[in-house]
Amino acid sequence: MDSIRPRILIIGAGWAGFILSQQLNDTKFDITIVAPHQTFAYTPLLASAATGLFFSRLAEEPIRRACRHISYYRALATAVDFTQKTVTCIPSVLQPSGRDVPDTEHPFQVEYDILIIAPGCVNQTFNTPGAAEHCFFLKTVPDAEAIKAKLLSLLEVASLPTTTPERAKELLHIAVVGGCLKQWDVSCSHIELMICSQGGGPTGVELSAELTDLFSEVSKTYPHLAGLPSITIHDVAPEILGVFHEKLKVHALKTFKKHGVEVKTNSHITKIDEGALYTKEDGKIPVGMVAWATGNKQCDFVESLHGVSKATRLDRILTDQRLRVLKDDQTVLENVYALGDAADIFGKGLPTTAEVAVQKAEYLVKALNFFSAKPAGPFIYKQRRMVAYVGGTDGVIMGRQDWTGEAAWLAWRSGSLGWTRSWRRKGMILASWAWNLIGGREIARK
């Protein structure tokens, strides 16, 4: 290693990568981050941002900070040479449309002494025809903004005098593909939330709940559209919220039914077109928007890695209990770590969730900052409680004690705020919530 400052290269700026970039000792290490976006998204807040609960940019943090002495490259890692200790990257160029385009004509290499692999996962559409072209995803702030813009557009098109009530009903039918849950640890003084990472981002159940709240408020601004919006959750599984206690599942489904949310389980989607979703069971279903909230797959960089051990499920990189990457022969690859959705501990099968990524990142920060001269103890994951928000200030929490109703909603909302690492953002989000009580959601007022 460099006798002055060891060079740490972090690939990815999701939950794991961002925490490492902000908490590793930048006087002890020369830190470089390679990620395709210059901001980190608070994924538990994206569904709220997409439905106008607050300004979407409050759901992200910049990687660059004046108080941090780090290097950042807006780029994608494409290959690694473990022998030469170099990573090949290509620039990620932001387009006027707000999307990023890889620049394959100008590759460059970054050297490292310690490599941390945390690129996260990408959306998995299971090769469903039309899904990539016509569905809306929810992994980043631009994704949330795209959903918000689409919802507003649907409301305005449905309001035109040339739009029949039948067509307006089709336009305001939102299909959400996939459902999941969250996990929290709830106490009187502190609330920690774990979001199920079906892609980093918010779950189908939560997005459906936020849409329910939005349409309830929008009916005041668009009274002529009252009763026309509808939400349907499609899940290939036989039930949603399957790991919850039966009493909590019944409560959640009853609340969804009360709010007009239809839940279609054992629903096999065969194709998605502009304005329509096709299932094996029901054929063509007219929709205004399809939100895809299920499925993860590894990014190209992780798939390209050779000589490292990988899990059968999701092709995740396998590590030992100190998060060190394992070779094919199960020996340790020195000074190479992996965490986040792209990695798992050998023999553990931990979920791809934000909470797992956060706990691993905090463990590795301590291991490198304070125990670099001697091995740190093994990483131990602490299980959190499970929660689902089902709309209308109602929710369910399963743990040592089961909660339902408004108390669960308040805990969920407080837990969502607790994810933010900036007190300024906490204050601005709280102010937005207060103004929403007075003037309604931003999307409803536009």
HELIX and SHEET records of a PDB file:
HELIX    1   1 TRP A   15  GLN A   23  1                                   9    
HELIX    2   2 THR A   43  LEU A   45  5                                   3    
HELIX    3   3 LEU A   46  ALA A   50  1                                   5    
HELIX    4   4 SER A   56  ALA A   59  5                                   4    
HELIX    5   5 ALA A  131  HIS A  134  1                                   4    
HELIX    6   6 VAL A  141  SER A  159  1                                  19    
HELIX    7   7 PRO A  165  LEU A  171  1                                   7    
HELIX    8   8 GLY A  204  THR A  221  1                                  18    
HELIX    9   9 PRO A  223  LEU A  225  5                                   3    
HELIX   10  10 GLU A  246  LYS A  258  1                                  13    
HELIX   11  11 ASP A  300  SER A  304  1                                   5    
HELIX   12  12 GLY A  340  ALA A  342  5                                   3    
HELIX   13  13 ALA A  354  PHE A  370  1                                  17    
HELIX   14  14 GLU A  406  GLY A  418  1                                  13    
HELIX   15  15 TRP A  423  GLY A  439  1                                  17    
HELIX   16  16 GLU A  442  ARG A  445  1                                   4    
SHEET    1   A 8 ASP A 100  PRO A 102  0                                        
SHEET    2   A 8 THR A  86  LEU A  94 -1                                        
SHEET    3   A 8 SER A  71  ASP A  81 -1                                        
SHEET    4   A 8 ASP A  30  ALA A  35  1                                        
SHEET    5   A 8 ARG A   7  ILE A  11  1                                        
SHEET    6   A 8 ILE A 114  ILE A 117  1                                        
SHEET    7   A 8 VAL A 332  ALA A 338  1                                        
SHEET    8   A 8 ARG A 324  LEU A 326 -1                                        
SHEET    1   B 2 THR A  39  ALA A  41  0                                        
SHEET    2   B 2 GLU A  60  PRO A  62 -1                                        
SHEET    1   C 3 ASP A 100  PRO A 102  0                                        
SHEET    2   C 3 THR A  86  LEU A  94 -1                                        
SHEET    3   C 3 PHE A 108  GLU A 111 -1                                        
SHEET    1   D 2 CYS A 121  ASN A 123  0                                        
SHEET    2   D 2 ASN A 296  GLN A 298 -1                                        
SHEET    1   E 4 VAL A 261  THR A 265  0                                        
SHEET    2   E 4 SER A 230  ASP A 235  1                                        
SHEET    3   E 4 HIS A 173  VAL A 177  1                                        
SHEET    4   E 4 MET A 289  TRP A 292  1                                        
SHEET    1   F 5 ILE A 191  ILE A 195  0                                        
SHEET    2   F 5 LYS A 182  VAL A 186 -1                                        
SHEET    3   F 5 ARG A 385  TYR A 389 -1                                        
SHEET    4   F 5 GLY A 395  MET A 398 -1                                        
SHEET    5   F 5 TRP A 403  THR A 404 -1                                        
SHEET    1   G 3 ILE A 269  ASP A 273  0                                        
SHEET    2   G 3 ALA A 276  THR A 279 -1                                        
SHEET    3   G 3 GLY A 283  PRO A 286 -1                                        
SHEET    1   H 2 ILE A 317  THR A 319  0                                        
SHEET    2   H 2 ALA A 343  ILE A 345  1                                        
END                                                                             
